[in-house]
Amino acid sequence: MLPIGAIIRLTLILIMVLIGAGGLWYVTGLRADLAVSRENARQMTEAVAQQQAAMAQMQAEQAQIREINSQLNTQIALQNRDMQNLQDRFQRDAAGNARNFGGLAAQRPEALERAVNRGTVNALRCLEIASGSPLTPAELAATKPSEINRECPSIANPHYKPAPGQ
């Protein structure tokens, strides 16, 4: 048998070895947890950066939508003005007096037919443009009242600027 002193020494050595192994195991676990935490932090940082980029993109798109809406509202206002002008043509003459369309047709049918045919051609061209047809070079270059499409000058002749009161 072993003397008591040797048993105590062996027991103390065994306890120290167990404490050392337990400490090593604990530190290894802490290192693994730290590595997982670092990876999670990196992924969260990337996610935040992606969300910030997405938010910036959304804000830019919202600004673009607001600008397009503003342009559309301007275009609608111009088209409404053109529509009102077209309606007024049948009801008023150039001097602003009430127009008797039926009496005018009875007095000068050929002249009225030419005017209606020209207006119909212009109105059909307005529909083509509104449907996406590109403007012709003549439409783009029109700057005088004699060169414009009188039915929808705001969309058919973008460079034409009417004089005040027209």
C-alpha positions, -999 to +999 in steps of 0.1 A: +000+000+000+010+035-005+018+058+023-007+084+032+015+112+021+017+098-014-021+094-016-025+130-005+000+141-031-016+120-058-050+134-048-038+170-049-021+164-083-054+148-096-074+178-083-050+202-099-051+184-132-090+183-130-091+221-122-067+228-151-087+207-175-119+223-164-104+258-168-091+249-203-125+235-212-142+267-199-118+291-217-123+271-250-160+274-246-157+312-240-135+315-271-161+297-292-189+319-278-168+350-285-163+339-321-201+333-326-208+367-310-183+384-334-199+367-364-234+378-353-221+414-348-206+413-383-239+400-398-259+426-380-236+454-392-241+441-428-278+439-423-279+475-410-259+487-439-282+469-464-313+483-447-298+518-448-290+514-485-326+501-491-340+531-472-318+555-492-330+539-525-367+541-513-362+578-505-347+584-539-376+566-556-401+586-536-385+618-547-386+606-583-422+596-580-430+631-565-412+647-595-431+626-620-464+633-603-456+670-605-448+667-642-480+648-647-501+673-628-486+701-650-493+681-681-529+675-670-534+712-663-521+720-698-544+694-714-574+706-694-566+741-707-564+728-743-597+709-738-614+741-725-600+760-755-614+733-778-648+735-762-648+773-764-641+771-802-675+757-808-693+781-785-673+814-791-656+831-820-621+846-819-636+879-806-653+861-777-689+864-791-714+836-790-711+814-821-740+800-840-725+768-854-756+757-872-760+792-889-723+792-899-727+757-914-757+770-935-738+801-947-704+787-955-705+749-955-672+744-975-652+767-951-667+750-921-660+715-936-623+724-941-621+738-906-637+707-891-616+683-912-584+702-902-595+701-866-602+664-868-568+656-883-552+677-855-573+660-828-563+626-841-527+636-840-532+647-804-544+612-796-515+596-813-490+618-793-509+611-761-506+574-769-468+576-772-462+585-808-430+606-811-432+642-822-422+650-858-394+675-865-420+700-877-440+697-845-408+702-824-398+732-845-432+750-844-429+784-827-455+805-846-493+803-843-495+793-880-473+762-874-489+747-843-515+721-838-543+742-824-561+713-808-533+704-783-503+728-786-491+719-751-482+683-761-478+686-799-456+717-800-435+719-768-414+749-780-444+770-788-451+797-761-484+814-767-486+852-761-503+862-729-541+860-732-540+833-759 
